[in-house]
Amino acid sequence: MLDRLAVPVIAAPMAGGASTPELVAEVGRAGGLGFLAAGYLSVEAVAAQLTATAALTDRPYGVNLFVPGAKSTVDVSGYRERVRAQSGAEPGEPHWDDDGYAAKLELVTAMRVPVVSFTFGLPDAHDVRRLHAAGSTVVVTVTTPAEASQAARIGADALCVQGCDAGGHRGTFADDGVSPGGGELFGVLAALRLVRARVDLPLIAAGGLVHGADVAAVVTAGAVAAQLGTAFLSCPEAGTSAAHRRELADGTRRTALTRAFSGRPARGLVNRFLTDNGPHAPAAYPEVHHLTKPVRATGDPELMSLWAGQTYALVRPAPAAEVVARLQAEARQALSAAIMRIPPL
Ligand SMILES: Cc1cc2nc3c(=O)[nH]c(=O)nc-3n(C[C@H](O)[C@H](O)[C@H](O)COP(=O)(O)O)c2cc1C
């Protein structure tokens, strides 16, 4: 179904409140595909969002799940003390959990959600078969050609190829704990071309795409659709916090990859918390995520995570349906201009 979208634009799943049923419905109405983000939510909250989405739209939509990783063996007590001292806030208790994965998987299978995507790892092949039996299209987020090969082997129908330019968490299967992005970094076009040479599956491109010319570029490079997150963060239908919106609109901060907030590499706007703690943050997700929760909840832009893709300053805020229509018009214009510049042989 991904290759049959009226407009090859997908509003990325954005956990933490930005993705809403309203955003999903408006993107669908405009001919794109909207995503709900199940990450961090209780299974009851995900069920409520599914019901709300069904009441707003009869267009297809997607739900994204976090695949749980292994329990970390890293000692995070030193980092906890550091966060307490640096932020002045009382950190939370670091602990491992699986984000309610099994129950969420049961829910989306039972509800026959049209598109189910996974990030942070691979679903079991058995669960993929159950989703197929329920009529769902299964998408796995990958950041390297090696991850793409693994995802193809468990029966994924399509891959979301995420470049290192992307806002929010990287979907890397395993964090190497050393390099800033948890592994080798590929920009979105490089990732797309390398994955395309490795697997024969429909590919969705994600990372730093904000203009119709970017949509045209990834479609020209072989993607069936472009997945944009940051471009939809400033839409009135998104649940983005006021402080996050203000910092995005300001446009003066640079972005960086960091483990400071969650223990997993993610790209966000550089603030005091990121600068002070990023170099010291252990690769321990979700332990660090729980530890920093009260600090992030202060709503202080110097202490909270301000996820954003590398090109965030180019975003022009508008209602979601307008964003999709503008991307479509710009993409067509960019393609016509490009064809004029490339004469036939
Ligand atoms: C605030 C925010 C939250 C995100 N949450 C998720 C998520 O829950 N699941 C997921 O697969 N990707 C998530 N992402 C990553 C997006 O799927 C996508 O890869 C990214 O937004 C693309 O880069 P861009 O933001 O430059 O468009 C998130 C991105 C942002 C900005």
The ligand as an SDF file (V2000), in Angstrom:
LIG
                    3D

 31 33  0  0  0  0  0  0  0  0999 V2000
   10.1720   14.4970   18.2230 C   0  0  0  0  0  0  0  0  0  0  0  0
   10.4990   13.2470   17.4600 C   0  0  0  0  0  0  0  0  0  0  0  0
   10.0680   12.0180   17.9620 C   0  0  0  0  0  0  0  0  0  0  0  0
   10.3450   10.8510   17.2370 C   0  0  0  0  0  0  0  0  0  0  0  0
    9.8480    9.6570   17.7020 N   0  0  0  0  0  0  0  0  0  0  0  0
    9.9670    8.5400   16.9280 C   0  0  0  0  0  0  0  0  0  0  0  0
    9.2830    7.3350   17.2840 C   0  0  0  0  0  0  0  0  0  0  0  0
    8.5630    7.2630   18.2740 O   0  0  0  0  0  0  0  0  0  0  0  0
    9.4530    6.2590   16.4800 N   0  0  0  0  0  0  0  0  0  0  0  0
   10.2200    6.3070   15.3280 C   0  0  0  0  0  0  0  0  0  0  0  0
   10.3340    5.3020   14.6280 O   0  0  0  0  0  0  0  0  0  0  0  0
   10.8700    7.4340   14.9910 N   0  0  0  0  0  0  0  0  0  0  0  0
   10.7490    8.5490   15.7430 C   0  0  0  0  0  0  0  0  0  0  0  0
   11.3600    9.7120   15.3360 N   0  0  0  0  0  0  0  0  0  0  0  0
   12.2070    9.7000   14.1260 C   0  0  0  0  0  0  0  0  0  0  0  0
   11.3580    9.8230   12.8590 C   0  0  0  0  0  0  0  0  0  0  0  0
   10.7250    8.5850   12.5810 O   0  0  0  0  0  0  0  0  0  0  0  0
   12.1960   10.1910   11.6280 C   0  0  0  0  0  0  0  0  0  0  0  0
   13.2160    9.2560   11.4210 O   0  0  0  0  0  0  0  0  0  0  0  0
   12.7900   11.5870   11.7010 C   0  0  0  0  0  0  0  0  0  0  0  0
   11.8790   12.4980   12.2300 O   0  0  0  0  0  0  0  0  0  0  0  0
   13.2350   12.0270   10.3170 C   0  0  0  0  0  0  0  0  0  0  0  0
   14.0500   13.1680   10.3870 O   0  0  0  0  0  0  0  0  0  0  0  0
   13.4640   14.6680   10.3820 P   0  0  0  0  0  0  0  0  0  0  0  0
   12.9660   14.9000   11.7590 O   0  0  0  0  0  0  0  0  0  0  0  0
   14.6350   15.5000   10.0360 O   0  0  0  0  0  0  0  0  0  0  0  0
   12.3530   14.7070    9.3710 O   0  0  0  0  0  0  0  0  0  0  0  0
   11.1080   10.9030   16.0360 C   0  0  0  0  0  0  0  0  0  0  0  0
   11.5240   12.1440   15.5680 C   0  0  0  0  0  0  0  0  0  0  0  0
   11.2250   13.3130   16.2440 C   0  0  0  0  0  0  0  0  0  0  0  0
   11.6830   14.6320   15.6710 C   0  0  0  0  0  0  0  0  0  0  0  0
  1  2  1  0
  2  3  1  0
  2 30  2  0
  3  4  2  0
  4  5  1  0
  4 28  1  0
  5  6  2  0
  6  7  1  0
  6 13  1  0
  7  8  2  0
  7  9  1  0
  9 10  1  0
 10 11  2  0
 10 12  1  0
 12 13  2  0
 13 14  1  0
 14 15  1  0
 14 28  1  0
 15 16  1  0
 16 17  1  0
 16 18  1  0
 18 19  1  0
 18 20  1  0
 20 21  1  0
 20 22  1  0
 22 23  1  0
 23 24  1  0
 24 25  2  0
 24 26  1  0
 24 27  1  0
 28 29  2  0
 29 30  1  0
 30 31  1  0
M  END
$$$$
